[in-house]
Amino acid sequence: MAGDAVAAGVLVGAGTSLIMMPAVVAATSGIDPRDAGVASGLINMCRQLGAALGLAALVTVATTGTGHSDGSGNAAVVDGDRTAFHALAALSLLGTGPALLLRTAQDDEGRPQPPDAA
């Protein structure tokens, strides 16, 4: 049982690590330097809002899994948590795939270029 939580936690960590930098680079590519502060604030606000909504969805999945469990007491809670971790791991895998496929245009020296310069 602990292996399920650890495996899902590793997948979530890896998925988050792989998606965050490409997302920030994509969101700030081509931004005028004088708008960088606004773009950064918007990215951080969206990240926190997404985390809050994601946590709410995860708690809903865990609660539903607990309610539909055949066990009782702590066993039911563990079943609900396992369901939530499996759902989160699946979503992380779905998010990691597109992140690995993203490519940036590069100039002759290998530096990333804004989308309109490619």
C-alpha angles and dihedrals in degrees: 000000000000088000090061092055093045094047092048091046091052091049091049092049093048093046093049092047093050096047103041102067096043088048093051092046092048092048095049100038111120094008114148108246091238089059094049093100093053091046091049092050092048092050092050093046091050091047092052094043090050091049091051093048091044092051091049090052091046092051089049091053091047093048092048090048090050091050093050095045121119089217129078134225115354093357090061091049091050090050091051092048091048090053091050093048092050091050091049092048091051091050090048091053090049090051095045095056097063091041090058091050095052114108130184127217112249134199124229092280093052097254117143114253130206114262094253093053095056 
